[in-house]
Amino acid sequence: VQLQASGGGLVQAGGSLRLSCAASGSTFSINAMGWYRQAPRKQRELVATISSGGRTNYADSVKGRFTISRGSAKNTVYLQMNSLKPEDTALYYCNAVAVVVIGERPYWGQGTQVTVSS
């Protein structure tokens, strides 16, 4: 499974951005997809995930501001980010969890930078 993320950029506080991530390869094996982020000098943290059945999970810090969704083909995931804050500045990584012979395996995209200016 390969993941290609796009949509990052520079935005002022209060603005919006939409991240996209397209999966290719053995996409039939993908269960959940999601977004994680890593700010400088901080650990990577979960932002939002969505299961193959559409169940979503959000970090408390983004609830009510971010919305995760999947495309109709289920191999694309989006993150609509509204009311952005400077503390949302980070490198955002797309994630997919796929079924493999011995269980499940995570895959990661290359990351897309989101910078929110105050």
C-alpha atoms as a printed R data frame, in Angstrom:
    type eleno elety resid chain resno       x       y      z
1   ATOM     1    CA   VAL     A     1   0.000   0.000  0.000
2   ATOM     2    CA   GLN     A     2   1.326   3.420 -0.984
3   ATOM     3    CA   LEU     A     3  -0.134   6.656  0.348
4   ATOM     4    CA   GLN     A     4   0.119  10.063 -1.308
5   ATOM     5    CA   ALA     A     5  -0.956  13.051  0.748
6   ATOM     6    CA   SER     A     6  -1.623  16.576 -0.468
7   ATOM     7    CA   GLY     A     7  -3.346  19.783  0.512
8   ATOM     8    CA   GLY     A     8  -1.104  21.275  3.153
9   ATOM     9    CA   GLY     A     9  -0.049  24.883  3.143
10  ATOM    10    CA   LEU     A    10   0.121  28.170  4.985
11  ATOM    11    CA   VAL     A    11  -3.082  29.675  6.359
12  ATOM    12    CA   GLN     A    12  -4.005  32.351  8.863
13  ATOM    13    CA   ALA     A    13  -5.601  31.467 12.169
14  ATOM    14    CA   GLY     A    14  -9.302  30.892 11.723
15  ATOM    15    CA   GLY     A    15  -8.854  29.686  8.175
16  ATOM    16    CA   SER     A    16  -9.482  26.302  6.590
17  ATOM    17    CA   LEU     A    17  -7.530  23.653  4.719
18  ATOM    18    CA   ARG     A    18  -8.494  20.309  3.236
19  ATOM    19    CA   LEU     A    19  -6.012  17.456  3.201
20  ATOM    20    CA   SER     A    20  -6.345  14.537  0.815
21  ATOM    21    CA   CYS     A    21  -4.668  11.155  0.796
22  ATOM    22    CA   ALA     A    22  -4.922   8.608 -1.969
23  ATOM    23    CA   ALA     A    23  -3.968   4.983 -1.460
24  ATOM    24    CA   SER     A    24  -2.674   2.734 -4.221
25  ATOM    25    CA   GLY     A    25  -1.507  -0.830 -4.414
26  ATOM    26    CA   SER     A    26  -3.326  -3.445 -2.355
27  ATOM    27    CA   THR     A    27  -6.115  -1.094 -1.361
28  ATOM    28    CA   PHE     A    28  -8.581  -3.973 -0.984
29  ATOM    29    CA   SER     A    29  -6.747  -4.899  2.226
30  ATOM    30    CA   ILE     A    30  -7.234  -1.503  3.892
31  ATOM    31    CA   ASN     A    31  -9.426  -1.281  6.970
32  ATOM    32    CA   ALA     A    32  -9.058   2.018  8.777
33  ATOM    33    CA   MET     A    33  -7.467   5.200  7.481
34  ATOM    34    CA   GLY     A    34  -6.529   8.297  9.366
35  ATOM    35    CA   TRP     A    35  -4.392  11.328  9.960
36  ATOM    36    CA   TYR     A    36  -1.643  11.889 12.484
37  ATOM    37    CA   ARG     A    37   0.520  14.940 13.032
38  ATOM    38    CA   GLN     A    38   3.897  15.784 14.468
39  ATOM    39    CA   ALA     A    39   4.917  19.240 15.572
40  ATOM    40    CA   PRO     A    40   8.580  20.183 16.092
41  ATOM    41    CA   ARG     A    41  10.026  18.624 19.242
42  ATOM    42    CA   LYS     A    42   6.818  16.712 19.903
43  ATOM    43    CA   GLN     A    43   5.722  13.131 19.425
44  ATOM    44    CA   ARG     A    44   3.462  12.083 16.590
45  ATOM    45    CA   GLU     A    45  -0.158  12.184 17.709
46  ATOM    46    CA   LEU     A    46  -3.462  10.965 16.393
47  ATOM    47    CA   VAL     A    47  -5.684  13.553 14.751
48  ATOM    48    CA   ALA     A    48  -8.561  11.489 13.390
49  ATOM    49    CA   THR     A    49  -9.335   8.012 12.093
50  ATOM    50    CA   ILE     A    50 -12.157   6.465 10.133
51  ATOM    51    CA   SER     A    51 -12.966   2.781  9.872
52  ATOM    52    CA   SER     A    52 -14.065   0.917  6.763
53  ATOM    53    CA   GLY     A    53 -17.584   1.130  8.156
54  ATOM    54    CA   GLY     A    54 -17.386   4.896  8.582
55  ATOM    55    CA   ARG     A    55 -16.876   5.062 12.333
56  ATOM    56    CA   THR     A    56 -14.796   8.114 13.221
57  ATOM    57    CA   ASN     A    57 -12.530   9.001 16.098
58  ATOM    58    CA   TYR     A    58 -11.017  12.415 16.835
59  ATOM    59    CA   ALA     A    59  -8.448  13.871 19.159
60  ATOM    60    CA   ASP     A    60 -10.096  16.091 21.733
61  ATOM    61    CA   SER     A    61  -8.099  19.058 20.474
62  ATOM    62    CA   VAL     A    62  -9.725  18.932 17.020
63  ATOM    63    CA   LYS     A    63 -13.281  17.834 17.815
64  ATOM    64    CA   GLY     A    64 -15.808  20.191 16.313
65  ATOM    65    CA   ARG     A    65 -13.230  21.759 13.989
66  ATOM    66    CA   PHE     A    66 -11.910  18.878 11.866
67  ATOM    67    CA   THR     A    67 -13.898  16.344  9.852
68  ATOM    68    CA   ILE     A    68 -12.493  13.115  8.433
69  ATOM    69    CA   SER     A    69 -14.176  11.344  5.548
70  ATOM    70    CA   ARG     A    70 -13.466   8.680  2.948
71  ATOM    71    CA   GLY     A    71 -14.123   8.742 -0.745
72  ATOM    72    CA   SER     A    72 -16.684   6.484 -2.378
73  ATOM    73    CA   ALA     A    73 -13.964   4.120 -3.525
74  ATOM    74    CA   LYS     A    74 -12.740   3.833  0.084
75  ATOM    75    CA   ASN     A    75  -9.117   4.298 -0.963
76  ATOM    76    CA   THR     A    76  -9.084   8.044 -0.385
77  ATOM    77    CA   VAL     A    77  -9.308   9.866  2.912
78  ATOM    78    CA   TYR     A    78  -9.886  13.554  3.500
79  ATOM    79    CA   LEU     A    79  -9.410  15.844  6.455
80  ATOM    80    CA   GLN     A    80 -11.385  19.070  6.413
81  ATOM    81    CA   MET     A    81  -9.791  21.451  8.890
82  ATOM    82    CA   ASN     A    82 -11.736  24.534  9.938
83  ATOM    83    CA   SER     A    83 -11.080  27.221 12.543
84  ATOM    84    CA   LEU     A    84  -7.387  26.448 12.403
85  ATOM    85    CA   LYS     A    85  -5.176  27.531 15.283
86  ATOM    86    CA   PRO     A    86  -1.421  28.132 15.434
87  ATOM    87    CA   GLU     A    87  -1.132  25.021 17.595
88  ATOM    88    CA   ASP     A    88  -2.395  22.965 14.646
89  ATOM    89    CA   THR     A    89   0.900  23.675 12.902
90  ATOM    90    CA   ALA     A    90   2.572  20.350 12.206
91  ATOM    91    CA   LEU     A    91   3.563  17.825  9.601
92  ATOM    92    CA   TYR     A    92   0.433  15.807  8.878
93  ATOM    93    CA   TYR     A    93   0.778  12.138  7.991
94  ATOM    94    CA   CYS     A    94  -1.769   9.964  6.278
95  ATOM    95    CA   ASN     A    95  -2.126   6.477  7.742
96  ATOM    96    CA   ALA     A    96  -3.762   3.276  6.558
97  ATOM    97    CA   VAL     A    97  -4.127   0.007  8.431
98  ATOM    98    CA   ALA     A    98  -4.222  -2.998  6.159
99  ATOM    99    CA   VAL     A    99  -4.892  -6.638  6.764
100 ATOM   100    CA   VAL     A   100  -1.850  -8.838  6.171
101 ATOM   101    CA   VAL     A   101  -1.240 -12.547  6.642
102 ATOM   102    CA   ILE     A   102  -0.197 -12.233 10.276
103 ATOM   103    CA   GLY     A   103  -2.672  -9.555 11.315
104 ATOM   104    CA   GLU     A   104  -2.641  -5.858 10.529
105 ATOM   105    CA   ARG     A   105   0.060  -3.489  9.411
106 ATOM   106    CA   PRO     A   106   0.189   0.304  9.361
107 ATOM   107    CA   TYR     A   107   1.307   2.239  6.303
108 ATOM   108    CA   TRP     A   108   2.362   5.890  6.265
109 ATOM   109    CA   GLY     A   109   2.374   8.637  3.668
110 ATOM   110    CA   GLN     A   110   5.184  11.129  3.259
111 ATOM   111    CA   GLY     A   111   3.610  13.940  5.274
112 ATOM   112    CA   THR     A   112   2.239  17.298  4.251
113 ATOM   113    CA   GLN     A   113   3.083  20.512  6.117
114 ATOM   114    CA   VAL     A   114   0.347  22.617  7.668
115 ATOM   115    CA   THR     A   115   1.388  26.005  9.015
116 ATOM   116    CA   VAL     A   116  -1.086  28.282 10.778
117 ATOM   117    CA   SER     A   117   0.007  31.854 11.375
118 ATOM   118    CA   SER     A   118  -1.367  33.976 14.200
